[in-house]
Each structure stands twice: as structure tokens, then as C-alpha cells.
């Protein structure tokens, strides 16, 4: 059903897999769910600064880590998109 689809880049989709939560701490004791684009508001959990996506909440932090949203190649791509006027 089209109303159940959420857009994502191939990198995020591959990193997310079937995960709906991840650990925030090194000891693996604090589990936090990841951002759900069908329920959550992007601006409530993230902000961006010169192409870098920054967390506002634990959900934002968990999602950025799990999806590797600030990997160097993604930062370069986002900054190039911004320079061309396509981001954000």
C-alpha cells in the first residue's frame, strides 16, 4: 500500500534493516527506538548545520548512530546538494 511507504536513501535503508530500536550506551543497557517517519516530526528530533544532522532527542541520537547519517561521504554529498540549492 502506498500510504505505508516511507522514502529513504539506499544507505539508510540498508543500515536500518529490520531494526526498530538500538542501544545508546556502550554497555548496551539503554534501548531507544529509532525515528519513525510515519509518526514522528523530523524537526522535533533533528536539526542540521552545514550538512551535518544533529540530534535533539535520544531518538534523534539513536537514529543518527544506527543509520550512520553523518558518515563522511554523506556529509560531502549533502554539502554539495546545499551548494547546488537542493538541500535542505
Beta strands, then each sheet from edge to edge (+ up, - down):
strand 1: 21-23
strand 2: 31-33
strand 3: 46-49
strand 4: 52-55
sheet 1: 1+ 2-
sheet 2: 3+ 4-
end
